[in-house]
Amino acid sequence: MDKVMIDQAEGLRRLLSRSGSRVVAVTGGSSHVGRTSTVVNLAAALAAQGKDVLVIDECLGENSVSAMLGGVSSARGAGGFNAVMRGEMPIEEAAARHPLGFSVLAAARHLSEGCAPEQFGAVLDGPADVVLIDAQLDRHGALSALAMRAHDVLIVTRVAALAITEAYACMKRLHYAHAIGQFRVLLNHVSSVADAHTAFENLADVAGRYLTVQITDAGFVSSDPLMERSFELSRCVVDAFPSTPAARDYRHLAAEMLYWPMRAVTFSRAPHDAATQPAATAVPAGLPQARHADKPSAQHA
């Protein structure tokens, strides 16, 4: 039985046993690759498939989950997260329920720094089938104490030289900060299957040779002009324009995610001091050299 069949079998056992939430931290090398829109659309797609989904929003400002959905947030704000951590409030009360069927909990990354690991169980081991963390990295490229509890780290990137280089740098920082040996990669805003395949293979080859990490192809999301229109409507494309290519791709990714093998949380420890980490700016042979012209236009995170 090859590795794909083994992974699918393990994922099926996980799906049928239903023991705890699957926790996925979603991040990326830069702020314009579509990280937050990926979280929102995946949440909507999973909820439409009958799954109980909790979105943990670590980001603040105009590109947060709350802002993207037109101001949806917990009425108790940061106080709700703190109350859950102290055992004073159930997660169902602290998190706001979106009309599309998933919940959103505001939890800026600094709020989790003083919490003991066992406290996170109130959020991560609750009733949700899937917990999606819109993970905000610190200035050294490290995950928050909460996001370090994820079973999977999903790196969102684009088919552009600068984005691919930044995705590699992101994985390098996370690898040395938390000893993460496996990543999943989602190619966003893709024009063709061939482009997505070439970009992933280049990234996987370089990551395997220079970092000795394994990256798994999580798929791709097609370039879709209606994505921007859905943002203007404070909606996600899965809900607003369900027949478009991007919406179909998000639904496919959501369905596949349920069968991902459950991996042990082996990297949930404090990051090394930044001074001990190797520089992450060098571009190894095999990755495209970033040029200013390749920088994607600004869009939602």
Rosetta blueprint (number, residue, H / E / L):
1 M L
2 D L
3 K H
4 V H
5 M H
6 I H
7 D H
8 Q H
9 A H
10 E H
11 G H
12 L H
13 R H
14 R H
15 L H
16 L H
17 S H
18 R L
19 S L
20 G L
21 S L
22 R E
23 V E
24 V E
25 A E
26 V E
27 T E
28 G E
29 G L
30 S L
31 S L
32 H L
33 V L
34 G L
35 R H
36 T H
37 S H
38 T H
39 V H
40 V H
41 N H
42 L H
43 A H
44 A H
45 A H
46 L H
47 A H
48 A H
49 Q L
50 G L
51 K L
52 D L
53 V E
54 L E
55 V E
56 I E
57 D E
58 E L
59 C L
60 L L
61 G L
62 E L
63 N L
64 S L
65 V H
66 S H
67 A H
68 M H
69 L L
70 G L
71 G L
72 V L
73 S L
74 S L
75 A L
76 R L
77 G H
78 A H
79 G H
80 G H
81 F H
82 N H
83 A H
84 V H
85 M H
86 R L
87 G L
88 E L
89 M L
90 P L
91 I H
92 E H
93 E H
94 A H
95 A L
96 A E
97 R E
98 H L
99 P L
100 L L
101 G L
102 F L
103 S E
104 V E
105 L E
106 A E
107 A L
108 A L
109 R H
110 H H
111 L H
112 S H
113 E L
114 G L
115 C L
116 A L
117 P H
118 E H
119 Q H
120 F H
121 G H
122 A H
123 V H
124 L H
125 D L
126 G L
127 P L
128 A L
129 D L
130 V E
131 V E
132 L E
133 I E
134 D E
135 A L
136 Q L
137 L L
138 D L
139 R L
140 H L
141 G L
142 A L
143 L L
144 S L
145 A L
146 L L
147 A H
148 M H
149 R H
150 A L
151 H L
152 D E
153 V E
154 L E
155 I E
156 V E
157 T E
158 R E
159 V L
160 A L
161 A H
162 L H
163 A H
164 I H
165 T H
166 E H
167 A H
168 Y H
169 A H
170 C H
171 M H
172 K H
173 R H
174 L H
175 H H
176 Y H
177 A H
178 H H
179 A L
180 I L
181 G L
182 Q E
183 F E
184 R E
185 V E
186 L E
187 L E
188 N E
189 H E
190 V E
191 S L
192 S L
193 V H
194 A H
195 D H
196 A H
197 H H
198 T H
199 A H
200 F H
201 E H
202 N H
203 L H
204 A H
205 D H
206 V H
207 A H
208 G H
209 R H
210 Y H
211 L L
212 T L
213 V L
214 Q E
215 I E
216 T E
217 D E
218 A E
219 G E
220 F E
221 V E
222 S E
223 S L
224 D L
225 P L
226 L H
227 M H
228 E H
229 R H
230 S H
231 F H
232 E H
233 L L
234 S L
235 R L
236 C L
237 V H
238 V H
239 D H
240 A H
241 F L
242 P L
243 S L
244 T L
245 P H
246 A H
247 A H
248 R H
249 D H
250 Y H
251 R H
252 H H
253 L H
254 A H
255 A H
256 E H
257 M H
258 L L
259 Y L
260 W L
261 P L
262 M L
263 R L
264 A L
265 V L
266 T L
267 F L
268 S L
269 R L
270 A L
271 P L
272 H L
273 D L
274 A H
275 A H
276 T H
277 Q L
278 P L
279 A L
280 A L
281 T L
282 A L
283 V L
284 P L
285 A L
286 G L
287 L L
288 P L
289 Q L
290 A L
291 R L
292 H H
293 A H
294 D H
295 K L
296 P L
297 S L
298 A L
299 Q L
300 H L
301 A L
